[in-house]
């Protein structure tokens, strides 16, 4: 009876984690791909400024998506610790610490994302020359935010590597998920390091990161939401 109660509790914890994990993915995709990806043109500061001025509400909505993502990430850090602490307490602590560090960097970096909103206030009253200078400053500010995001990715990469090991060792999850998350961690490492050390490899590293991370994290999130954790009774029967 106690085992059943523990399993139900673990399943509920896993599915709660999956819910907040989904918020992270949804918030990140909404703000990054559908908002910033639509409004920001890295090669054209003037178009970017014009898009932000005309779509300020959408840009603010994207900021809200990032804020929800960061808050959910803090919650997920704690929930994953409780899910995996019985596998290896030391690794679970380090994994939680590195994910919380990522959340801290992301949260602090949000000021760099919100600053352009403050900068464009009163843009309609500026001269052509002033608008040119403003557009350049706004795009630079957004680039600062992008690099802050990459810095947070270093901490997240380490978290993924640790999580990969924990998930692989855990009886609650299929080993393939641990392998996938570990490979995603390598993808994040490659992307972050290429951005700072070898800019010529950014396009390749971004593709590698997206292919490994998107598939791995969506699979893991779906497993948490749908399955929760393995049914230990079935697992024991299968092994026997």
C-alpha positions as CSV (number, residue, x, y, z in Angstrom):
1,X,0.0,0.0,0.0
2,X,2.8,2.4,0.9
3,X,4.5,1.6,-2.4
4,X,1.3,2.4,-4.4
5,X,0.9,5.7,-2.6
6,X,4.5,6.5,-3.3
7,X,4.1,5.7,-7.0
8,X,1.0,7.8,-7.2
9,X,2.8,10.7,-5.5
10,X,5.8,10.4,-7.8
11,X,3.5,10.3,-10.9
12,X,1.7,13.4,-9.7
13,X,5.1,15.1,-9.1
14,X,6.3,14.1,-12.6
15,X,3.2,15.3,-14.3
16,X,3.3,18.6,-12.4
17,X,6.9,19.0,-13.5
18,X,5.8,18.2,-17.1
19,X,3.2,21.0,-16.9
20,X,5.7,23.6,-15.9
21,X,8.2,22.2,-18.4
22,X,5.5,22.8,-21.1
23,X,5.2,26.4,-19.9
24,X,8.9,26.8,-20.3
25,X,8.8,25.5,-23.9
26,X,5.7,27.4,-24.8
27,X,6.9,30.7,-23.3
28,X,10.3,30.3,-24.9
29,X,9.0,29.5,-28.3
30,X,6.4,32.3,-28.2
31,X,8.8,35.0,-27.1
32,X,11.8,33.8,-29.1
33,X,10.4,32.5,-32.4
34,X,7.0,34.1,-32.8
35,X,7.7,37.5,-31.3
36,X,11.4,38.4,-31.5
37,X,11.8,36.2,-34.6
38,X,9.1,38.2,-36.3
39,X,9.9,41.7,-35.1
40,X,13.7,41.8,-35.0
41,X,15.9,41.9,-38.1
42,X,19.5,41.4,-37.0
43,X,20.7,42.9,-40.3
44,X,18.5,46.0,-40.3
45,X,18.3,48.2,-37.3
46,X,15.8,50.6,-38.9
47,X,13.3,47.9,-39.7
48,X,13.7,46.5,-36.2
49,X,13.0,49.9,-34.7
50,X,10.0,50.4,-36.9
51,X,8.6,47.0,-36.0
52,X,9.1,47.6,-32.3
53,X,7.3,51.0,-32.4
54,X,4.4,49.6,-34.4
55,X,4.1,46.4,-32.4
56,X,5.0,47.4,-28.9
57,X,2.2,45.5,-27.3
58,X,3.4,42.3,-29.1
59,X,6.9,42.9,-27.9
60,X,5.6,43.3,-24.3
61,X,3.7,40.1,-24.7
62,X,6.9,38.4,-25.7
63,X,8.6,39.8,-22.6
64,X,5.8,38.3,-20.5
65,X,6.4,34.9,-22.2
66,X,10.1,35.1,-21.2
67,X,9.1,36.0,-17.6
68,X,6.8,33.1,-17.3
69,X,9.5,30.8,-18.7
70,X,12.0,32.0,-16.1
71,X,9.6,31.6,-13.2
72,X,8.6,28.1,-14.4
73,X,12.2,27.2,-14.8
74,X,12.8,27.9,-11.1
75,X,9.9,25.7,-10.2
76,X,11.1,22.9,-12.5
77,X,14.6,23.1,-10.9
78,X,13.2,22.3,-7.5
79,X,10.7,19.6,-8.8
80,X,13.4,17.8,-10.7
81,X,15.5,17.7,-7.6
82,X,12.7,15.9,-5.7
83,X,12.2,13.6,-8.6
84,X,15.8,12.5,-8.9
85,X,17.3,13.0,-5.4
86,X,16.9,9.3,-4.6
87,X,19.0,8.4,-7.7
88,X,22.1,10.3,-6.5
89,X,21.7,13.2,-4.0
90,X,25.0,14.9,-5.0
91,X,24.3,15.0,-8.7
92,X,20.7,16.1,-8.1
93,X,21.9,19.0,-6.0
94,X,24.5,20.1,-8.6
95,X,21.9,19.7,-11.4
96,X,19.4,21.9,-9.5
97,X,22.1,24.5,-8.7
98,X,23.2,24.8,-12.3
99,X,19.6,25.1,-13.5
100,X,18.9,27.8,-10.9
101,X,22.0,29.6,-12.0
102,X,20.7,29.5,-15.5
103,X,17.3,31.0,-14.2
104,X,19.2,33.7,-12.3
105,X,21.2,34.8,-15.4
106,X,18.0,34.7,-17.5
107,X,16.1,36.7,-15.0
108,X,18.8,39.3,-14.7
109,X,19.1,39.4,-18.5
110,X,15.4,40.3,-18.9
111,X,16.2,43.9,-18.1
112,X,18.2,44.0,-21.4
113,X,15.1,42.8,-23.2
114,X,12.8,45.3,-21.6
115,X,15.1,48.3,-22.1
116,X,14.3,48.7,-25.8
117,X,10.7,49.2,-24.8
118,X,11.8,52.2,-22.6
119,X,14.1,53.4,-25.4
120,X,11.4,53.7,-28.1
121,X,9.1,55.8,-26.0
122,X,8.6,59.2,-27.8
123,X,10.3,57.9,-30.9
124,X,7.6,59.6,-33.0
125,X,9.0,63.0,-31.9
126,X,12.6,62.4,-32.9
127,X,14.4,63.6,-36.0
128,X,15.6,61.3,-38.8
129,X,19.2,61.5,-37.5
130,X,18.0,60.7,-33.9
131,X,16.0,57.8,-35.2
132,X,19.0,56.4,-37.0
133,X,21.0,56.6,-33.8
134,X,18.2,55.1,-31.7
135,X,17.7,52.2,-34.1
136,X,21.4,51.3,-33.8
137,X,21.2,51.5,-30.0
138,X,18.1,49.4,-29.8
139,X,19.6,46.6,-32.0
140,X,22.8,46.7,-29.9
141,X,20.7,46.3,-26.7
142,X,18.9,43.3,-28.2
143,X,22.2,41.8,-29.2
144,X,23.4,42.2,-25.6
145,X,20.3,40.3,-24.5
146,X,21.1,37.5,-27.0
147,X,24.6,37.1,-25.6
148,X,23.2,37.1,-22.0
149,X,20.9,34.2,-23.2
150,X,23.9,32.3,-24.5
151,X,25.7,32.8,-21.2
152,X,22.8,31.2,-19.4
153,X,23.0,28.4,-21.9
154,X,26.4,27.3,-20.5
155,X,24.8,26.7,-17.1
156,X,21.8,24.9,-18.7
157,X,24.2,22.7,-20.8
158,X,25.9,21.5,-17.6
159,X,22.4,20.9,-16.1
160,X,21.5,18.8,-19.1
161,X,24.6,16.7,-18.8
162,X,24.0,16.0,-15.1
163,X,20.3,15.4,-15.8
164,X,21.2,13.0,-18.5
165,X,23.2,10.9,-16.1
166,X,20.5,11.0,-13.4
167,X,17.7,10.0,-15.8
168,X,19.8,7.2,-17.3
169,X,20.4,5.8,-13.8
170,X,16.8,6.3,-12.6
171,X,14.4,3.4,-12.7
172,X,11.5,5.9,-13.2
173,X,12.4,6.8,-16.7
174,X,13.6,5.0,-19.9
175,X,17.3,5.1,-20.4
176,X,16.9,6.6,-23.9
177,X,15.5,9.8,-22.4
178,X,18.7,10.2,-20.3
179,X,20.8,9.6,-23.4
180,X,18.8,12.2,-25.4
181,X,19.0,14.9,-22.6
182,X,22.8,14.2,-22.3
183,X,23.2,14.7,-26.1
184,X,21.1,17.9,-25.9
185,X,23.5,19.1,-23.2
186,X,26.4,18.5,-25.7
187,X,24.5,20.5,-28.3
188,X,24.0,23.4,-25.9
189,X,27.8,23.4,-25.0
190,X,28.7,23.4,-28.7
191,X,26.3,26.3,-29.4
192,X,27.4,28.4,-26.5
193,X,31.1,27.9,-27.1
194,X,30.9,28.5,-30.8
195,X,29.1,31.8,-30.2
196,X,31.9,33.1,-28.0
197,X,35.0,31.4,-29.4
198,X,34.3,30.4,-33.0
199,X,31.6,32.7,-34.5
200,X,32.1,31.1,-37.9
201,X,30.5,28.0,-36.6
202,X,27.4,29.7,-35.1
203,X,25.0,28.6,-37.9
204,X,26.2,24.9,-37.7
205,X,26.1,24.9,-33.9
206,X,22.6,26.5,-33.9
207,X,21.3,23.7,-36.2
208,X,22.9,21.0,-34.1
209,X,21.5,22.5,-30.9
210,X,18.0,22.8,-32.3
211,X,18.0,19.3,-33.6
212,X,19.2,17.7,-30.4
213,X,17.5,20.0,-27.9
214,X,14.1,20.4,-29.4
215,X,13.6,16.7,-30.0
216,X,15.0,15.7,-26.6
217,X,13.1,18.2,-24.5
218,X,9.8,17.8,-26.3
219,X,10.1,14.0,-25.9
220,X,10.9,14.3,-22.2
221,X,8.1,16.9,-21.6
222,X,5.6,14.6,-23.3
223,X,6.7,11.6,-21.3
224,X,6.4,13.5,-18.0
225,X,2.9,14.7,-19.0
226,X,1.5,11.5,-20.4
227,X,3.3,8.7,-18.5
228,X,4.7,10.5,-15.5
229,X,7.1,7.8,-14.3
230,X,7.4,4.1,-15.1
231,X,5.0,1.7,-13.4
232,X,7.4,-0.1,-11.1
233,X,5.1,-3.2,-10.8
234,X,5.2,-3.7,-14.6
235,X,8.9,-3.1,-14.6
236,X,9.5,-5.8,-12.0
237,X,7.3,-8.2,-13.9
238,X,9.1,-7.6,-17.1
239,X,12.5,-8.1,-15.5
240,X,11.4,-11.3,-13.8
